[in-house]
Amino acid sequence: MSSLAPGRPCPICRKPAAEPHRPFCSQRCKDVDLHRWLSGVYAVPAVEAEEDELGLAEPEDAPPLGRRSPADGT
Ligand SMILES: [Zn+2]
């Protein structure tokens, strides 16, 4: 079974890992793993959040409450 793959197989595609990309077999699998990791950590729908913020930031129905107090900036 393990005659051509001395090291661990690529965790992404299970192919034998290649030296420069270990423990992955290629740069592509490296990226795939990175993306998986990132999406796992930052599991936030950025688009939805942005739309929500825009809706809250610019209430077209409600007029500005005149919060131009100088204390706000300082
Ligand atoms: Zn791979």
N, CA, C, O and the ligand as a Tripos MOL2 file, in Angstrom:
@<TRIPOS>MOLECULE
protein
  297   295    75     0     0
PROTEIN
NO_CHARGES

@<TRIPOS>ATOM
      1 N           0.8300   -1.2030    0.0000 N.3       1 MET1
      2 CA          0.0000    0.0000    0.0000 C.3       1 MET1
      3 C           0.8670    1.2570    0.0000 C.2       1 MET1
      4 O           0.7500    2.1130   -0.8770 O.2       1 MET1
      5 N           1.7320    1.3450    0.9960 N.am      2 SER2
      6 CA          2.5220    2.5730    1.1230 C.3       2 SER2
      7 C           3.9270    2.3580    0.5710 C.2       2 SER2
      8 O           4.9050    2.2520    1.3100 O.2       2 SER2
      9 N           3.9870    2.3000   -0.7390 N.am      3 SER3
     10 CA          5.2910    2.0930   -1.3580 C.3       3 SER3
     11 C           5.7990    3.3740   -2.0070 C.2       3 SER3
     12 O           7.0010    3.6400   -2.0140 O.2       3 SER3
     13 N           4.8760    4.1660   -2.5530 N.am      4 LEU4
     14 CA          5.2930    5.3900   -3.2310 C.3       4 LEU4
     15 C           5.0560    6.6240   -2.3790 C.2       4 LEU4
     16 O           5.5150    7.7140   -2.7220 O.2       4 LEU4
     17 N           4.3440    6.4620   -1.2700 N.am      5 ALA5
     18 CA          4.0430    7.6190   -0.4290 C.3       5 ALA5
     19 C           4.6270    7.4230    0.9670 C.2       5 ALA5
     20 O           3.9720    6.8680    1.8490 O.2       5 ALA5
     21 N           5.8210    7.8670    1.1560 N.am      6 PRO6
     22 CA          6.4740    7.7120    2.4550 C.3       6 PRO6
     23 C           5.8450    8.5950    3.5310 C.2       6 PRO6
     24 O           5.7370    8.1900    4.6880 O.2       6 PRO6
     25 N           5.4340    9.7920    3.1470 N.am      7 GLY7
     26 CA          4.8400   10.7150    4.1020 C.3       7 GLY7
     27 C           3.3380   10.5650    4.1810 C.2       7 GLY7
     28 O           2.7680    9.6130    3.6470 O.2       7 GLY7
     29 N           2.7040   11.5030    4.8450 N.am      8 ARG8
     30 CA          1.2440   11.4680    4.9220 C.3       8 ARG8
     31 C           0.6520   11.9630    3.6100 C.2       8 ARG8
     32 O           1.2240   12.8150    2.9300 O.2       8 ARG8
     33 N          -0.5010   11.4130    3.2740 N.am      9 PRO9
     34 CA         -1.1550   11.8770    2.0390 C.3       9 PRO9
     35 C          -1.7350   13.2740    2.2160 C.2       9 PRO9
     36 O          -1.9580   13.7380    3.3340 O.2       9 PRO9
     37 N          -1.9730   13.9270    1.0910 N.am     10 CYS10
     38 CA         -2.5770   15.2590    1.1170 C.3      10 CYS10
     39 C          -3.9470   15.1750    1.7760 C.2      10 CYS10
     40 O          -4.7880   14.3800    1.3570 O.2      10 CYS10
     41 N          -4.1780   15.9840    2.8010 N.am     11 PRO11
     42 CA         -5.4550   15.9450    3.5250 C.3      11 PRO11
     43 C          -6.6240   16.4100    2.6770 C.2      11 PRO11
     44 O          -7.7800   16.1940    3.0420 O.2      11 PRO11
     45 N          -6.3400   17.0420    1.5590 N.am     12 ILE12
     46 CA         -7.4080   17.5630    0.7050 C.3      12 ILE12
     47 C          -7.8470   16.5280   -0.3120 C.2      12 ILE12
     48 O          -9.0340   16.2140   -0.4110 O.2      12 ILE12
     49 N          -6.8920   15.9920   -1.0750 N.am     13 CYS13
     50 CA         -7.2580   15.0840   -2.1600 C.3      13 CYS13
     51 C          -6.7040   13.6830   -1.9470 C.2      13 CYS13
     52 O          -6.9370   12.7900   -2.7610 O.2      13 CYS13
     53 N          -5.9550   13.4830   -0.8290 N.am     14 ARG14
     54 CA         -5.4400   12.1540   -0.4870 C.3      14 ARG14
     55 C          -4.3310   11.6870   -1.4110 C.2      14 ARG14
     56 O          -3.9530   10.5160   -1.3860 O.2      14 ARG14
     57 N          -3.8140   12.5780   -2.2160 N.am     15 LYS15
     58 CA         -2.6790   12.1870   -3.0500 C.3      15 LYS15
     59 C          -1.4090   12.2960   -2.2050 C.2      15 LYS15
     60 O          -1.3970   12.9730   -1.1770 O.2      15 LYS15
     61 N          -0.3540   11.6340   -2.6420 N.am     16 PRO16
     62 CA          0.9110   11.7400   -1.9120 C.3      16 PRO16
     63 C           1.3740   13.1860   -1.8510 C.2      16 PRO16
     64 O           1.3870   13.8840   -2.8650 O.2      16 PRO16
     65 N           1.7500   13.6260   -0.6770 N.am     17 ALA17
     66 CA          2.1940   15.0000   -0.5180 C.3      17 ALA17
     67 C           3.5110   15.2310   -1.2320 C.2      17 ALA17
     68 O           4.3810   14.3610   -1.2630 O.2      17 ALA17
     69 N           3.6440   16.4190   -1.8040 N.am     18 ALA18
     70 CA          4.8740   16.7770   -2.4980 C.3      18 ALA18
     71 C           5.7260   17.6610   -1.6000 C.2      18 ALA18
     72 O           5.2140   18.5000   -0.8600 O.2      18 ALA18
     73 N           7.0080   17.4600   -1.6790 N.am     19 GLU19
     74 CA          7.9440   18.1350   -0.7860 C.3      19 GLU19
     75 C           7.6840   19.6310   -0.5710 C.2      19 GLU19
     76 O           7.4880   20.0500    0.5700 O.2      19 GLU19
     77 N           7.6770   20.4390   -1.6190 N.am     20 PRO20
     78 CA          7.5690   21.9020   -1.4030 C.3      20 PRO20
     79 C           6.2240   22.3400   -0.8480 C.2      20 PRO20
     80 O           6.0750   23.4800   -0.4080 O.2      20 PRO20
     81 N           5.2450   21.4440   -0.8650 N.am     21 HIS21
     82 CA          3.9010   21.8580   -0.4400 C.3      21 HIS21
     83 C           3.3990   21.0560    0.7580 C.2      21 HIS21
     84 O           2.2380   21.1760    1.1490 O.2      21 HIS21
     85 N           4.2720   20.2440    1.3340 N.am     22 ARG22
     86 CA          3.8270   19.4180    2.4490 C.3      22 ARG22
     87 C           3.1250   20.2440    3.5170 C.2      22 ARG22
     88 O           3.5090   21.3890    3.7560 O.2      22 ARG22
     89 N           2.0880   19.6790    4.1760 N.am     23 PRO23
     90 CA          1.6450   18.2920    3.9620 C.3      23 PRO23
     91 C           0.6860   18.1340    2.8030 C.2      23 PRO23
     92 O          -0.0150   17.1270    2.7000 O.2      23 PRO23
     93 N           0.6520   19.1280    1.9310 N.am     24 PHE24
     94 CA         -0.2480   19.0410    0.7950 C.3      24 PHE24
     95 C           0.5070   18.5750   -0.4430 C.2      24 PHE24
     96 O           1.7330   18.4590   -0.4280 O.2      24 PHE24
     97 N          -0.2420   18.3050   -1.5200 N.am     25 CYS25
     98 CA          0.3940   17.7940   -2.7250 C.3      25 CYS25
     99 C           0.6900   18.9230   -3.6890 C.2      25 CYS25
    100 O           1.5330   18.7880   -4.5760 O.2      25 CYS25
    101 N          -0.0020   20.0380   -3.5160 N.am     26 SER26
    102 CA          0.1930   21.1380   -4.4600 C.3      26 SER26
    103 C          -0.2600   22.4450   -3.8330 C.2      26 SER26
    104 O          -0.9040   22.4600   -2.7840 O.2      26 SER26
    105 N           0.0880   23.5410   -4.4940 N.am     27 GLN27
    106 CA         -0.3060   24.8610   -4.0040 C.3      27 GLN27
    107 C          -1.8280   24.9830   -3.9840 C.2      27 GLN27
    108 O          -2.4020   25.6560   -3.1280 O.2      27 GLN27
    109 N          -2.4550   24.3290   -4.9280 N.am     28 ARG28
    110 CA         -3.9070   24.4180   -5.0300 C.3      28 ARG28
    111 C          -4.5630   23.8380   -3.7800 C.2      28 ARG28
    112 O          -5.4710   24.4370   -3.2030 O.2      28 ARG28
    113 N          -4.0870   22.6600   -3.3720 N.am     29 CYS29
    114 CA         -4.6660   22.0340   -2.1880 C.3      29 CYS29
    115 C          -4.3470   22.8700   -0.9520 C.2      29 CYS29
    116 O          -5.1340   22.9190   -0.0060 O.2      29 CYS29
    117 N          -3.2160   23.5120   -0.9650 N.am     30 LYS30
    118 CA         -2.8530   24.4030    0.1290 C.3      30 LYS30
    119 C          -3.8990   25.5100    0.2500 C.2      30 LYS30
    120 O          -4.3860   25.8130    1.3400 O.2      30 LYS30
    121 N          -4.2310   26.1030   -0.8960 N.am     31 ASP31
    122 CA         -5.2120   27.1850   -0.9010 C.3      31 ASP31
    123 C          -6.5800   26.6870   -0.4440 C.2      31 ASP31
    124 O          -7.2840   27.3540    0.3140 O.2      31 ASP31
    125 N          -6.9350   25.5020   -0.9240 N.am     32 VAL32
    126 CA         -8.2280   24.9440   -0.5490 C.3      32 VAL32
    127 C          -8.3190   24.8140    0.9620 C.2      32 VAL32
    128 O          -9.3310   25.1610    1.5710 O.2      32 VAL32
    129 N          -7.2520   24.3110    1.5520 N.am     33 ASP33
    130 CA         -7.2450   24.1340    2.9980 C.3      33 ASP33
    131 C          -7.3200   25.4800    3.7000 C.2      33 ASP33
    132 O          -8.0250   25.6330    4.6980 O.2      33 ASP33
    133 N          -6.5870   26.4520    3.1730 N.am     34 LEU34
    134 CA         -6.5800   27.7880    3.7720 C.3      34 LEU34
    135 C          -7.9840   28.3760    3.7290 C.2      34 LEU34
    136 O          -8.4580   28.9430    4.7130 O.2      34 LEU34
    137 N          -8.6380   28.2400    2.5960 N.am     35 HIS35
    138 CA         -9.9820   28.7970    2.4550 C.3      35 HIS35
    139 C         -10.9400   28.1160    3.4060 C.2      35 HIS35
    140 O         -11.8030   28.7580    4.0050 O.2      35 HIS35
    141 N         -10.7820   26.7990    3.5410 N.am     36 ARG36
    142 CA        -11.6470   26.0650    4.4700 C.3      36 ARG36
    143 C         -11.4580   26.5990    5.8750 C.2      36 ARG36
    144 O         -12.4120   26.8180    6.6230 O.2      36 ARG36
    145 N         -10.2030   26.7990    6.2020 N.am     37 TRP37
    146 CA         -9.8750   27.2610    7.5580 C.3      37 TRP37
    147 C         -10.4560   28.6530    7.7860 C.2      37 TRP37
    148 O         -11.0580   28.9210    8.8250 O.2      37 TRP37
    149 N         -10.2720   29.5240    6.8140 N.am     38 LEU38
    150 CA        -10.7520   30.8960    6.9620 C.3      38 LEU38
    151 C         -12.2740   30.9280    7.0690 C.2      38 LEU38
    152 O         -12.8280   31.5960    7.9420 O.2      38 LEU38
    153 N         -12.9370   30.2090    6.1860 N.am     39 SER39
    154 CA        -14.3990   30.2240    6.2020 C.3      39 SER39
    155 C         -14.9170   29.5900    7.4840 C.2      39 SER39
    156 O         -16.0330   29.8710    7.9200 O.2      39 SER39
    157 N         -14.1030   28.7400    8.0790 N.am     40 GLY40
    158 CA        -14.5270   28.1280    9.3400 C.3      40 GLY40
    159 C         -14.4200   29.1000   10.4880 C.2      40 GLY40
    160 O         -15.2490   29.0940   11.3980 O.2      40 GLY40
    161 N         -13.4010   29.9370   10.4470 N.am     41 VAL41
    162 CA        -13.1860   30.9060   11.5200 C.3      41 VAL41
    163 C         -14.0960   32.1120   11.3440 C.2      41 VAL41
    164 O         -14.7870   32.5370   12.2690 O.2      41 VAL41
    165 N         -14.0750   32.6450   10.1380 N.am     42 TYR42
    166 CA        -14.8990   33.8150    9.8670 C.3      42 TYR42
    167 C         -16.1800   33.4040    9.1560 C.2      42 TYR42
    168 O         -16.4390   33.8280    8.0300 O.2      42 TYR42
    169 N         -16.9670   32.5860    9.8150 N.am     43 ALA43
    170 CA        -18.2010   32.1110    9.2050 C.3      43 ALA43
    171 C         -19.2680   33.1980    9.2870 C.2      43 ALA43
    172 O         -20.2770   33.0520    9.9770 O.2      43 ALA43
    173 N         -19.0220   34.2830    8.5730 N.am     44 VAL44
    174 CA        -19.9640   35.4020    8.6080 C.3      44 VAL44
    175 C         -20.3310   35.8220    7.1890 C.2      44 VAL44
    176 O         -19.4520   36.1100    6.3770 O.2      44 VAL44
    177 N         -21.5980   35.8570    6.8960 N.am     45 PRO45
    178 CA        -22.0350   36.3210    5.5720 C.3      45 PRO45
    179 C         -21.8050   37.8100    5.4320 C.2      45 PRO45
    180 O         -22.6540   38.6140    5.8150 O.2      45 PRO45
    181 N         -20.6620   38.1790    4.8850 N.am     46 ALA46
    182 CA        -20.2680   39.5900    4.8270 C.3      46 ALA46
    183 C         -21.2770   40.4170    4.0370 C.2      46 ALA46
    184 O         -21.5880   41.5520    4.4010 O.2      46 ALA46
    185 N         -21.7780   39.8400    2.9640 N.am     47 VAL47
    186 CA        -22.7000   40.6040    2.1140 C.3      47 VAL47
    187 C         -23.9720   40.9490    2.8830 C.2      47 VAL47
    188 O         -24.4330   42.0910    2.8640 O.2      47 VAL47
    189 N         -24.5240   39.9620    3.5480 N.am     48 GLU48
    190 CA        -25.7550   40.2090    4.2980 C.3      48 GLU48
    191 C         -25.5330   41.2530    5.3800 C.2      48 GLU48
    192 O         -26.3590   42.1450    5.5790 O.2      48 GLU48
    193 N         -24.4170   41.1340    6.0700 N.am     49 ALA49
    194 CA        -24.1240   42.0690    7.1520 C.3      49 ALA49
    195 C         -24.0180   43.4850    6.6040 C.2      49 ALA49
    196 O         -24.5130   44.4370    7.2080 O.2      49 ALA49
    197 N         -23.3700   43.6080    5.4560 N.am     50 GLU50
    198 CA        -23.2080   44.9450    4.8840 C.3      50 GLU50
    199 C         -24.5630   45.5440    4.5370 C.2      50 GLU50
    200 O         -24.8360   46.7070    4.8370 O.2      50 GLU50
    201 N         -25.3940   44.7510    3.9120 N.am     51 GLU51
    202 CA        -26.7250   45.2500    3.5470 C.3      51 GLU51
    203 C         -27.4860   45.6890    4.7810 C.2      51 GLU51
    204 O         -28.1800   46.7050    4.7730 O.2      51 GLU51
    205 N         -27.3470   44.9160    5.8310 N.am     52 ASP52
    206 CA        -28.0450   45.2430    7.0620 C.3      52 ASP52
    207 C         -27.5500   46.5710    7.6210 C.2      52 ASP52
    208 O         -28.3350   47.4140    8.0560 O.2      52 ASP52
    209 N         -26.2480   46.7340    7.6000 N.am     53 GLU53
    210 CA        -25.6820   47.9680    8.1530 C.3      53 GLU53
    211 C         -26.1110   49.1730    7.3390 C.2      53 GLU53
    212 O         -26.4240   50.2300    7.8870 O.2      53 GLU53
    213 N         -26.1230   49.0050    6.0340 N.am     54 LEU54
    214 CA        -26.5240   50.1080    5.1750 C.3      54 LEU54
    215 C         -27.9670   50.5070    5.4960 C.2      54 LEU54
    216 O         -28.2910   51.6940    5.5510 O.2      54 LEU54
    217 N         -28.8000   49.5420    5.7000 N.am     55 GLY55
    218 CA        -30.1950   49.8190    6.0040 C.3      55 GLY55
    219 C         -30.3270   50.5620    7.3190 C.2      55 GLY55
    220 O         -31.1920   51.4280    7.4550 O.2      55 GLY55
    221 N         -29.4890   50.2420    8.2860 N.am     56 LEU56
    222 CA        -29.5610   50.8780    9.5950 C.3      56 LEU56
    223 C         -28.8570   52.2300    9.5900 C.2      56 LEU56
    224 O         -29.2300   53.1400   10.3310 O.2      56 LEU56
    225 N         -27.8390   52.3500    8.7490 N.am     57 ALA57
    226 CA        -27.0440   53.5820    8.7550 C.3      57 ALA57
    227 C         -27.7910   54.7140    8.0610 C.2      57 ALA57
    228 O         -27.6340   55.8830    8.4140 O.2      57 ALA57
    229 N         -28.6080   54.3570    7.0670 N.am     58 GLU58
    230 CA        -29.2960   55.4190    6.3430 C.3      58 GLU58
    231 C         -30.8050   55.1900    6.3410 C.2      58 GLU58
    232 O         -31.3750   54.7420    5.3450 O.2      58 GLU58
    233 N         -31.4310   55.4950    7.4420 N.am     59 PRO59
    234 CA        -32.8880   55.3560    7.5370 C.3      59 PRO59
    235 C         -33.5680   56.4660    6.7540 C.2      59 PRO59
    236 O         -33.6170   57.6130    7.2000 O.2      59 PRO59
    237 N         -34.0860   56.1250    5.6010 N.am     60 GLU60
    238 CA        -34.6590   57.1740    4.7430 C.3      60 GLU60
    239 C         -35.9370   57.7370    5.3580 C.2      60 GLU60
    240 O         -36.2810   58.8990    5.1400 O.2      60 GLU60
    241 N         -36.6260   56.9180    6.1160 N.am     61 ASP61
    242 CA        -37.8810   57.3800    6.7180 C.3      61 ASP61
    243 C         -37.6240   58.3050    7.9030 C.2      61 ASP61
    244 O         -38.2810   59.3360    8.0470 O.2      61 ASP61
    245 N         -36.6730   57.9370    8.7440 N.am     62 ALA62
    246 CA        -36.4110   58.7310    9.9350 C.3      62 ALA62
    247 C         -35.4640   59.8900    9.6240 C.2      62 ALA62
    248 O         -34.4080   59.6890    9.0230 O.2      62 ALA62
    249 N         -35.8380   61.0910   10.0310 N.am     63 PRO63
    250 CA        -34.9660   62.2500    9.8140 C.3      63 PRO63
    251 C         -33.7950   62.2350   10.7830 C.2      63 PRO63
    252 O         -33.8790   61.6290   11.8520 O.2      63 PRO63
    253 N         -32.7080   62.8960   10.4180 N.am     64 PRO64
    254 CA        -31.5450   62.9490   11.3220 C.3      64 PRO64
    255 C         -31.9050   63.5980   12.6370 C.2      64 PRO64
    256 O         -32.5670   64.6360   12.6490 O.2      64 PRO64
    257 N         -31.4990   63.0300   13.7180 N.am     65 LEU65
    258 CA        -31.8570   63.5380   15.0440 C.3      65 LEU65
    259 C         -30.9210   64.6640   15.4780 C.2      65 LEU65
    260 O         -30.8380   64.9900   16.6620 O.2      65 LEU65
    261 N         -30.2300   65.2440   14.5270 N.am     66 GLY66
    262 CA        -29.3860   66.3950   14.8200 C.3      66 GLY66
    263 C         -28.3380   66.0970   15.8670 C.2      66 GLY66
    264 O         -28.1500   66.8720   16.8040 O.2      66 GLY66
    265 N         -27.6510   64.9700   15.7130 N.am     67 ARG67
    266 CA        -26.5980   64.6730   16.6970 C.3      67 ARG67
    267 C         -25.2700   65.2310   16.1960 C.2      67 ARG67
    268 O         -24.3260   64.4950   15.9100 O.2      67 ARG67
    269 N         -25.2330   66.5500   16.1020 N.am     68 ARG68
    270 CA        -24.0050   67.2080   15.6570 C.3      68 ARG68
    271 C         -23.2990   67.8460   16.8430 C.2      68 ARG68
    272 O         -22.6220   68.8640   16.7010 O.2      68 ARG68
    273 N         -23.4610   67.2420   18.0110 N.am     69 SER69
    274 CA        -22.8520   67.8190   19.2070 C.3      69 SER69
    275 C         -21.3360   67.7410   19.1220 C.2      69 SER69
    276 O         -20.7860   66.7120   18.7300 O.2      69 SER69
    277 N         -20.6640   68.8140   19.4840 N.am     70 PRO70
    278 CA        -19.1890   68.8490   19.4470 C.3      70 PRO70
    279 C         -18.5760   67.8120   20.3860 C.2      70 PRO70
    280 O         -17.4590   67.3460   20.1550 O.2      70 PRO70
    281 N         -19.2820   67.4600   21.4120 N.am     71 ALA71
    282 CA        -18.7450   66.5000   22.3760 C.3      71 ALA71
    283 C         -18.5970   65.1260   21.7380 C.2      71 ALA71
    284 O         -17.8170   64.2890   22.1920 O.2      71 ALA71
    285 N         -19.3640   64.9160   20.6790 N.am     72 ASP72
    286 CA        -19.3380   63.6130   20.0300 C.3      72 ASP72
    287 C         -17.9780   63.3550   19.3910 C.2      72 ASP72
    288 O         -17.4850   62.2270   19.3820 O.2      72 ASP72
    289 N         -17.3870   64.4060   18.8650 N.am     73 GLY73
    290 CA        -16.1090   64.2270   18.1780 C.3      73 GLY73
    291 C         -14.9440   64.1580   19.1510 C.2      73 GLY73
    292 O         -13.9140   63.5550   18.8500 O.2      73 GLY73
    293 N         -15.0970   64.7480   20.2670 N.am     74 THR74
    294 CA        -13.9670   64.7740   21.2110 C.3      74 THR74
    295 C         -14.0110   63.6950   22.1760 C.2      74 THR74
    296 O         -13.1280   63.5920   23.0280 O.2      74 THR74
    297 ZN         -3.8580   17.4980   -2.7920 Zn       75 ZN75
@<TRIPOS>BOND
     1     1     2 1
     2     2     3 1
     3     3     4 2
     4     3     5 am
     5     5     6 1
     6     6     7 1
     7     7     8 2
     8     7     9 am
     9     9    10 1
    10    10    11 1
    11    11    12 2
    12    11    13 am
    13    13    14 1
    14    14    15 1
    15    15    16 2
    16    15    17 am
    17    17    18 1
    18    18    19 1
    19    19    20 2
    20    19    21 am
    21    21    22 1
    22    22    23 1
    23    23    24 2
    24    23    25 am
    25    25    26 1
    26    26    27 1
    27    27    28 2
    28    27    29 am
    29    29    30 1
    30    30    31 1
    31    31    32 2
    32    31    33 am
    33    33    34 1
    34    34    35 1
    35    35    36 2
    36    35    37 am
    37    37    38 1
    38    38    39 1
    39    39    40 2
    40    39    41 am
    41    41    42 1
    42    42    43 1
    43    43    44 2
    44    43    45 am
    45    45    46 1
    46    46    47 1
    47    47    48 2
    48    47    49 am
    49    49    50 1
    50    50    51 1
    51    51    52 2
    52    51    53 am
    53    53    54 1
    54    54    55 1
    55    55    56 2
    56    55    57 am
    57    57    58 1
    58    58    59 1
    59    59    60 2
    60    59    61 am
    61    61    62 1
    62    62    63 1
    63    63    64 2
    64    63    65 am
    65    65    66 1
    66    66    67 1
    67    67    68 2
    68    67    69 am
    69    69    70 1
    70    70    71 1
    71    71    72 2
    72    71    73 am
    73    73    74 1
    74    74    75 1
    75    75    76 2
    76    75    77 am
    77    77    78 1
    78    78    79 1
    79    79    80 2
    80    79    81 am
    81    81    82 1
    82    82    83 1
    83    83    84 2
    84    83    85 am
    85    85    86 1
    86    86    87 1
    87    87    88 2
    88    87    89 am
    89    89    90 1
    90    90    91 1
    91    91    92 2
    92    91    93 am
    93    93    94 1
    94    94    95 1
    95    95    96 2
    96    95    97 am
    97    97    98 1
    98    98    99 1
    99    99   100 2
   100    99   101 am
   101   101   102 1
   102   102   103 1
   103   103   104 2
   104   103   105 am
   105   105   106 1
   106   106   107 1
   107   107   108 2
   108   107   109 am
   109   109   110 1
   110   110   111 1
   111   111   112 2
   112   111   113 am
   113   113   114 1
   114   114   115 1
   115   115   116 2
   116   115   117 am
   117   117   118 1
   118   118   119 1
   119   119   120 2
   120   119   121 am
   121   121   122 1
   122   122   123 1
   123   123   124 2
   124   123   125 am
   125   125   126 1
   126   126   127 1
   127   127   128 2
   128   127   129 am
   129   129   130 1
   130   130   131 1
   131   131   132 2
   132   131   133 am
   133   133   134 1
   134   134   135 1
   135   135   136 2
   136   135   137 am
   137   137   138 1
   138   138   139 1
   139   139   140 2
   140   139   141 am
   141   141   142 1
   142   142   143 1
   143   143   144 2
   144   143   145 am
   145   145   146 1
   146   146   147 1
   147   147   148 2
   148   147   149 am
   149   149   150 1
   150   150   151 1
   151   151   152 2
   152   151   153 am
   153   153   154 1
   154   154   155 1
   155   155   156 2
   156   155   157 am
   157   157   158 1
   158   158   159 1
   159   159   160 2
   160   159   161 am
   161   161   162 1
   162   162   163 1
   163   163   164 2
   164   163   165 am
   165   165   166 1
   166   166   167 1
   167   167   168 2
   168   167   169 am
   169   169   170 1
   170   170   171 1
   171   171   172 2
   172   171   173 am
   173   173   174 1
   174   174   175 1
   175   175   176 2
   176   175   177 am
   177   177   178 1
   178   178   179 1
   179   179   180 2
   180   179   181 am
   181   181   182 1
   182   182   183 1
   183   183   184 2
   184   183   185 am
   185   185   186 1
   186   186   187 1
   187   187   188 2
   188   187   189 am
   189   189   190 1
   190   190   191 1
   191   191   192 2
   192   191   193 am
   193   193   194 1
   194   194   195 1
   195   195   196 2
   196   195   197 am
   197   197   198 1
   198   198   199 1
   199   199   200 2
   200   199   201 am
   201   201   202 1
   202   202   203 1
   203   203   204 2
   204   203   205 am
   205   205   206 1
   206   206   207 1
   207   207   208 2
   208   207   209 am
   209   209   210 1
   210   210   211 1
   211   211   212 2
   212   211   213 am
   213   213   214 1
   214   214   215 1
   215   215   216 2
   216   215   217 am
   217   217   218 1
   218   218   219 1
   219   219   220 2
   220   219   221 am
   221   221   222 1
   222   222   223 1
   223   223   224 2
   224   223   225 am
   225   225   226 1
   226   226   227 1
   227   227   228 2
   228   227   229 am
   229   229   230 1
   230   230   231 1
   231   231   232 2
   232   231   233 am
   233   233   234 1
   234   234   235 1
   235   235   236 2
   236   235   237 am
   237   237   238 1
   238   238   239 1
   239   239   240 2
   240   239   241 am
   241   241   242 1
   242   242   243 1
   243   243   244 2
   244   243   245 am
   245   245   246 1
   246   246   247 1
   247   247   248 2
   248   247   249 am
   249   249   250 1
   250   250   251 1
   251   251   252 2
   252   251   253 am
   253   253   254 1
   254   254   255 1
   255   255   256 2
   256   255   257 am
   257   257   258 1
   258   258   259 1
   259   259   260 2
   260   259   261 am
   261   261   262 1
   262   262   263 1
   263   263   264 2
   264   263   265 am
   265   265   266 1
   266   266   267 1
   267   267   268 2
   268   267   269 am
   269   269   270 1
   270   270   271 1
   271   271   272 2
   272   271   273 am
   273   273   274 1
   274   274   275 1
   275   275   276 2
   276   275   277 am
   277   277   278 1
   278   278   279 1
   279   279   280 2
   280   279   281 am
   281   281   282 1
   282   282   283 1
   283   283   284 2
   284   283   285 am
   285   285   286 1
   286   286   287 1
   287   287   288 2
   288   287   289 am
   289   289   290 1
   290   290   291 1
   291   291   292 2
   292   291   293 am
   293   293   294 1
   294   294   295 1
   295   295   296 2
@<TRIPOS>SUBSTRUCTURE
     1 MET1         2 RESIDUE 1 A MET
     2 SER2         6 RESIDUE 1 A SER
     3 SER3        10 RESIDUE 1 A SER
     4 LEU4        14 RESIDUE 1 A LEU
     5 ALA5        18 RESIDUE 1 A ALA
     6 PRO6        22 RESIDUE 1 A PRO
     7 GLY7        26 RESIDUE 1 A GLY
     8 ARG8        30 RESIDUE 1 A ARG
     9 PRO9        34 RESIDUE 1 A PRO
    10 CYS10       38 RESIDUE 1 A CYS
    11 PRO11       42 RESIDUE 1 A PRO
    12 ILE12       46 RESIDUE 1 A ILE
    13 CYS13       50 RESIDUE 1 A CYS
    14 ARG14       54 RESIDUE 1 A ARG
    15 LYS15       58 RESIDUE 1 A LYS
    16 PRO16       62 RESIDUE 1 A PRO
    17 ALA17       66 RESIDUE 1 A ALA
    18 ALA18       70 RESIDUE 1 A ALA
    19 GLU19       74 RESIDUE 1 A GLU
    20 PRO20       78 RESIDUE 1 A PRO
    21 HIS21       82 RESIDUE 1 A HIS
    22 ARG22       86 RESIDUE 1 A ARG
    23 PRO23       90 RESIDUE 1 A PRO
    24 PHE24       94 RESIDUE 1 A PHE
    25 CYS25       98 RESIDUE 1 A CYS
    26 SER26      102 RESIDUE 1 A SER
    27 GLN27      106 RESIDUE 1 A GLN
    28 ARG28      110 RESIDUE 1 A ARG
    29 CYS29      114 RESIDUE 1 A CYS
    30 LYS30      118 RESIDUE 1 A LYS
    31 ASP31      122 RESIDUE 1 A ASP
    32 VAL32      126 RESIDUE 1 A VAL
    33 ASP33      130 RESIDUE 1 A ASP
    34 LEU34      134 RESIDUE 1 A LEU
    35 HIS35      138 RESIDUE 1 A HIS
    36 ARG36      142 RESIDUE 1 A ARG
    37 TRP37      146 RESIDUE 1 A TRP
    38 LEU38      150 RESIDUE 1 A LEU
    39 SER39      154 RESIDUE 1 A SER
    40 GLY40      158 RESIDUE 1 A GLY
    41 VAL41      162 RESIDUE 1 A VAL
    42 TYR42      166 RESIDUE 1 A TYR
    43 ALA43      170 RESIDUE 1 A ALA
    44 VAL44      174 RESIDUE 1 A VAL
    45 PRO45      178 RESIDUE 1 A PRO
    46 ALA46      182 RESIDUE 1 A ALA
    47 VAL47      186 RESIDUE 1 A VAL
    48 GLU48      190 RESIDUE 1 A GLU
    49 ALA49      194 RESIDUE 1 A ALA
    50 GLU50      198 RESIDUE 1 A GLU
    51 GLU51      202 RESIDUE 1 A GLU
    52 ASP52      206 RESIDUE 1 A ASP
    53 GLU53      210 RESIDUE 1 A GLU
    54 LEU54      214 RESIDUE 1 A LEU
    55 GLY55      218 RESIDUE 1 A GLY
    56 LEU56      222 RESIDUE 1 A LEU
    57 ALA57      226 RESIDUE 1 A ALA
    58 GLU58      230 RESIDUE 1 A GLU
    59 PRO59      234 RESIDUE 1 A PRO
    60 GLU60      238 RESIDUE 1 A GLU
    61 ASP61      242 RESIDUE 1 A ASP
    62 ALA62      246 RESIDUE 1 A ALA
    63 PRO63      250 RESIDUE 1 A PRO
    64 PRO64      254 RESIDUE 1 A PRO
    65 LEU65      258 RESIDUE 1 A LEU
    66 GLY66      262 RESIDUE 1 A GLY
    67 ARG67      266 RESIDUE 1 A ARG
    68 ARG68      270 RESIDUE 1 A ARG
    69 SER69      274 RESIDUE 1 A SER
    70 PRO70      278 RESIDUE 1 A PRO
    71 ALA71      282 RESIDUE 1 A ALA
    72 ASP72      286 RESIDUE 1 A ASP
    73 GLY73      290 RESIDUE 1 A GLY
    74 THR74      294 RESIDUE 1 A THR
    75 ZN75       297 GROUP 0 **** ****
